Amino acid sequence: MSISRHGDWISAKVGDEIVMMSAEQGKYIGLNDVGARVWELIETPHSIDGVVAALIEEFDVTPEVCRAEVESFVEKLRENKAIEDVA
């Protein structure tokens, strides 16, 4: 299973961060550089494994820590309806 951005959310780069907004839900989320990279990656469908693999190549993090952080972040995005599961 892969995840991708939900079409309702838009984003804009502000300095080193990305700000995500949903007019429909009246919510916004600020992302740090790692969160911003995840958001960039899931512009097209990616599996959690694919996101983790990309991040461990780009950031100084162990696979175990990276996976735990990605899963936690993805859950927050899911709770805010910012992502959707795709086949």
Beta strands, then each sheet from edge to edge (+ up, - down):
strand 1: 2-5
strand 2: 9-14
strand 3: 17-22
strand 4: 27-31
strand 5: 83-86
sheet 1: 1+ 5-
sheet 2: 2+ 3- 4+
end
